[in-house]
Amino acid sequence: MNITSSVSPTTADGPVTRALVIAGGGAAGNAWALGVIAGLADAGVDVTGADLIVGTSSGSTVAAQITGATTPAALYAAITAEAPPLRGAPGSRPGPARGVSGQSYLDWSQEIIDTSADAAEMRRRMGAAALERDTSDGADGRKWRDVVAGRLPHASWPEQRVLITAVEARTGEPVVFSRESGVELVDAVAASTSAMIPYPIGEHRYLNGGYRRSENADLAAGYGRVLVLVPFGGRTRMPAGWGMDLAAQVQELRAGGSRVETVFPDAGAGQVFDANALDPSTRRQAATGGFEQGRSLAGAVGELWG
């Protein structure tokens, strides 16, 4: 099922509030989410004006991209017009995907997940392992900042509420950046998209926001209507008992009175939401599939959005 919904009664008075949650998914996930948003807009449903936008990992890039002056149509057109970079070219991946030992990011992180007792221990150990890998004295972070800055249409936080997630590598503590955090937008996005090498902001070092809580849809608690774009279809690499999964987050939102719809990629986006999601050559098909999916779901999403 590509879209699911649930209606819970709400007793709150006043206007309905809307939240858009954009989960991570690598190069493919970024393109797919932008395609869905552009397809919805093309069919007359603009979700970019949500009262709250939550971005995680590649979804944080989307959150920054859609809250600038560039229209969803222009962002989508840019993807379909881009020539895929050569594999391994600078900036071709959303963060270091392979360490000095040749171990893949998925293998490296899964080993830590599998040997951790709970989410808090996993975050601490992930941070410690990433700090141990960082021998660049900040050079990798500076390079990554330049890459991220080149992807954002604006440097300033938007006026509307945007939350971007990360994890403090030295303590393992979850972090949520906003305009009030005193951190520049490009740094927040660079932190949320970091992988095997922690991203420096001042004296702190940060890792991928997906380690906070996968999609981080729980940050939309209290909003009346919530749309969650989920490139990886709600799958999780974490044990079910940790409560990191999408189903647990959606259950919490619904219990709090929110109406929630989740959108997963359909076949039009291609079979790219696995380890290949980091490959930039997946972007065009993911975007075009997302665009057509957004158009087809405009009725259901429009009914949610009101």
C-alpha positions as MATLAB code, in Angstrom:
seq = 'MNITSSVSPTTADGPVTRALVIAGGGAAGNAWALGVIAGLADAGVDVTGADLIVGTSSGSTVAAQITGATTPAALYAAITAEAPPLRGAPGSRPGPARGVSGQSYLDWSQEIIDTSADAAEMRRRMGAAALERDTSDGADGRKWRDVVAGRLPHASWPEQRVLITAVEARTGEPVVFSRESGVELVDAVAASTSAMIPYPIGEHRYLNGGYRRSENADLAAGYGRVLVLVPFGGRTRMPAGWGMDLAAQVQELRAGGSRVETVFPDAGAGQVFDANALDPSTRRQAATGGFEQGRSLAGAVGELWG';
ca = [
       0.000    0.000    0.000;
       1.477    3.340   -1.020;
      -0.715    5.637    1.019;
      -2.395    4.956    4.330;
      -4.560    7.115    6.485;
      -6.313    7.226    9.805;
      -8.715    9.743   11.229;
      -8.717   10.417   14.939;
     -11.162   12.834   16.596;
      -9.704   16.130   17.699;
     -11.065   18.372   20.401;
      -8.757   21.307   19.761;
     -10.457   24.499   18.622;
      -9.106   26.812   15.978;
      -7.664   26.292   12.510;
      -6.296   22.929   11.432;
      -2.495   22.778   11.534;
      -0.529   20.832    8.930;
       2.862   19.156    9.097;
       4.989   17.714    6.297;
       7.578   15.119    7.339;
      10.281   14.129    4.836;
      12.362   11.096    5.756;
      15.835   10.224    4.508;
      16.624    8.110    1.476;
      19.906    9.138   -0.105;
      20.166   10.614   -3.585;
      17.162    8.603   -4.751;
      15.059    9.605   -1.755;
      15.800   13.295   -2.222;
      14.768   13.119   -5.882;
      11.659   11.036   -5.206;
      10.394   13.364   -2.465;
      10.926   16.423   -4.656;
       9.121   14.616   -7.471;
       6.134   13.782   -5.256;
       5.898   17.376   -4.015;
       6.149   18.715   -7.579;
       3.535   16.237   -8.807;
       1.140   17.238   -6.050;
       1.677   20.921   -6.878;
       1.143   20.245  -10.570;
      -2.224   18.690   -9.672;
      -3.176   21.651   -7.510;
      -2.075   20.520   -4.048;
       0.746   22.635   -2.592;
       2.170   21.094    0.579;
       5.185   23.414    0.796;
       3.252   25.907    2.914;
       2.868   23.462    5.812;
       2.866   24.973    9.282;
       5.720   22.589   10.124;
       8.249   20.791    7.922;
      10.463   18.099    9.462;
      13.515   16.977    7.479;
      15.816   14.051    8.179;
      19.038   13.272    6.290;
      18.283   13.723    2.571;
      14.849   14.915    3.672;
      16.510   17.850    5.413;
      17.860   18.934    2.029;
      14.346   18.713    0.605;
      12.985   20.761    3.522;
      15.504   23.518    2.813;
      14.933   23.360   -0.939;
      11.136   23.662   -0.897;
      11.008   26.530    1.597;
      12.923   28.943   -0.616;
      11.766   30.972   -3.596;
      12.342   28.110   -6.052;
       9.086   26.415   -7.035;
       8.571   22.639   -6.809;
       8.261   22.597  -10.608;
      11.692   24.226  -10.995;
      13.303   21.882   -8.473;
      11.834   18.896  -10.318;
      12.923   20.220  -13.705;
      16.470   20.648  -12.409;
      16.631   16.955  -11.498;
      15.300   15.740  -14.835;
      17.788   17.997  -16.615;
      20.876   17.063  -14.614;
      23.521   14.749  -15.980;
      24.339   12.035  -13.418;
      27.856   12.578  -12.041;
      30.458    9.894  -12.445;
      30.471    7.331   -9.657;
      32.761    8.588   -6.910;
      32.867   12.157   -8.236;
      33.031   14.910   -5.578;
      29.610   15.596   -4.150;
      28.047   12.627   -5.896;
      26.861   11.023   -2.663;
      25.078   12.379    0.408;
      28.083   11.855    2.680;
      30.965    9.388    2.925;
      29.626    5.970    1.936;
      32.771    3.914    2.359;
      35.461    4.108    4.989;
      39.216    3.794    4.740;
      38.991    0.062    5.348;
      36.637   -0.348    2.395;
      33.748   -1.322    4.672;
      30.441   -0.043    3.319;
      28.342    2.398    5.279;
      25.507   -0.108    5.626;
      27.801   -2.868    6.896;
      29.593   -0.489    9.261;
      26.406    0.872   10.789;
      24.537   -2.447   10.857;
      27.292   -4.064   12.885;
      26.898   -1.371   15.538;
      23.101   -1.645   15.502;
      23.190   -5.422   15.872;
      25.507   -5.319   18.888;
      23.803   -2.484   20.811;
      21.380   -3.047   23.672;
      19.118   -0.094   22.893;
      18.851    3.058   20.804;
      20.766    5.207   23.276;
      23.725    2.804   23.276;
      23.567    2.574   19.487;
      23.811    6.363   19.144;
      26.744    6.578   21.565;
      28.645    3.759   19.852;
      27.861    5.087   16.381;
      29.213    8.471   17.401;
      32.354    7.002   18.968;
      33.055    4.883   15.883;
      32.544    7.866   13.580;
      34.840   10.081   15.671;
      37.504    7.399   15.560;
      37.305    7.380   11.766;
      37.700   11.143   11.445;
      41.369   11.796   10.736;
      40.806   14.816    8.486;
      41.079   17.485   11.209;
      37.875   19.052    9.915;
      38.809   19.067    6.235;
      36.120   16.554    5.310;
      33.527   18.650    7.109;
      34.539   21.785    5.234;
      34.306   19.952    1.912;
      30.906   18.549    2.801;
      29.649   22.001    3.782;
      30.565   23.302    0.320;
      28.708   20.410   -1.320;
      25.581   20.981    0.782;
      25.659   24.753    0.273;
      25.686   24.186   -3.477;
      22.449   22.205   -3.222;
      20.468   24.768   -1.243;
      18.677   27.607   -3.037;
      19.054   29.933   -0.048;
      21.329   30.292    2.955;
      18.860   31.509    5.578;
      16.258   29.657    7.597;
      12.741   30.230    6.245;
      10.093   32.069    8.249;
       7.913   28.971    8.514;
       8.734   26.323   11.116;
      11.384   23.867    9.893;
      12.986   21.214   12.105;
      16.134   19.321   11.066;
      17.384   16.345   13.033;
      20.853   15.109   13.957;
      22.713   13.255   16.724;
      25.578   14.697   18.767;
      28.428   12.265   18.063;
      30.319   12.728   21.337;
      27.333   12.209   23.629;
      24.888   10.281   21.445;
      22.178   12.801   22.325;
      19.430   13.466   19.745;
      19.397   17.032   18.418;
      16.716   19.036   16.614;
      17.851   22.187   14.821;
      15.541   25.100   14.043;
      15.831   28.770   13.215;
      16.116   29.437   16.949;
      19.108   27.107   17.391;
      21.746   29.646   16.401;
      23.068   27.215   13.753;
      23.132   28.189   10.095;
      20.766   26.295    7.794;
      23.555   24.825    5.679;
      25.275   23.490    8.820;
      22.056   21.920   10.089;
      21.506   20.153    6.749;
      25.154   19.085    6.542;
      24.934   17.615   10.052;
      21.698   15.741    9.315;
      23.129   14.243    6.119;
      26.474   13.151    7.561;
      27.249    9.449    7.563;
      30.511    7.796    8.586;
      32.370   11.031    9.355;
      30.903   13.404   11.991;
      30.156   16.951   10.870;
      31.672   19.768   12.974;
      29.710   22.764   14.227;
      31.797   24.723   16.701;
      33.000   22.334   19.381;
      30.315   19.774   18.549;
      30.306   16.879   16.079;
      27.109   15.544   14.534;
      25.842   12.434   12.780;
      22.893   11.576   10.561;
      19.463   12.592   11.840;
      18.010    9.162   11.074;
      19.709    7.842   14.199;
      17.475   10.057   16.293;
      14.376    8.141   15.266;
      14.263    6.971   11.637;
      11.654    9.249    9.993;
      11.291   11.532   13.057;
       7.564   11.893   12.412;
       7.035   12.137   16.180;
       8.182   15.766   15.951;
       4.836   16.539   14.307;
       2.972   15.723   17.535;
       0.168   18.189   18.156;
      -0.406   19.015   14.480;
      -3.855   18.196   13.183;
      -2.903   16.736    9.804;
       0.418   15.087    9.051;
       1.787   13.928    5.694;
       4.880   11.705    5.856;
       6.995   11.035    2.744;
       8.968    7.828    3.319;
      11.473    6.776    0.607;
      12.344    3.485    2.319;
       8.700    2.524    2.782;
       8.775    2.410    6.576;
      11.401   -0.329    6.731;
      13.832   -0.141    9.619;
      17.163   -1.716   10.476;
      16.520   -1.230   14.190;
      14.960   -3.844   16.514;
      11.201   -3.379   16.877;
      11.483   -3.022   20.637;
      13.438    0.205   20.292;
      10.376    2.054   18.955;
      12.408    3.725   16.204;
      10.143    2.496   13.403;
       7.565    4.469   11.439;
       4.624    2.389   12.663;
       5.358    3.323   16.289;
       5.632    7.008   15.400;
       2.382    7.004   13.432;
       0.600    5.205   16.264;
       1.755    7.889   18.687;
       0.602   10.691   16.393;
      -2.815    9.126   15.915;
      -3.179    8.541   19.640;
      -2.554   12.252   20.099;
      -5.384   13.160   17.730;
      -3.477   13.724   14.496;
      -4.743   12.538   11.161;
      -1.787   10.907    9.408;
      -1.071    9.786    5.862;
       2.150    8.094    4.789;
       3.358    7.918    1.199;
       5.797    5.238    0.020;
       7.412    4.956   -3.443;
       5.538    2.881   -5.988;
       6.985    0.892   -8.888;
       7.371    4.002  -11.037;
      10.341    5.160   -8.967;
      12.256    1.966   -9.736;
      13.952   -0.569   -7.506;
      16.420    1.906   -6.065;
      15.527    2.167   -2.401;
      18.228   -0.117   -1.045;
      22.003    0.256   -0.988;
      21.743    1.829   -4.468;
      19.844    4.800   -3.043;
      23.171    6.591   -2.594;
      23.914    6.348   -6.318;
      23.136    9.657   -8.093;
      22.268    7.801  -11.286;
      18.994    6.801   -9.572;
      17.759   10.368   -9.304;
      16.024   10.873  -12.636;
      13.847    7.763  -12.452;
      13.108    8.316   -8.766;
      12.028   11.896   -9.488;
       9.844   11.090  -12.495;
       8.240    8.189  -10.649;
       7.605   10.453   -7.682;
       6.104   13.143   -9.896;
       3.562   10.793  -11.441;
       2.809    9.326   -8.032;
       2.235   12.805   -6.601;
      -0.220   13.593   -9.373;
      -2.096   10.338   -8.785;
      -2.313   10.926   -5.026;
      -3.400   14.552   -5.267;
      -7.027   13.708   -4.479;
      -6.215   11.798   -1.289;
      -3.575   14.267   -0.123;
      -5.766   17.228   -1.031;
      -8.568   15.805    1.103;
      -6.139   15.481    4.020;
      -4.680   18.934    3.476;
      -8.098   20.519    3.232;
];
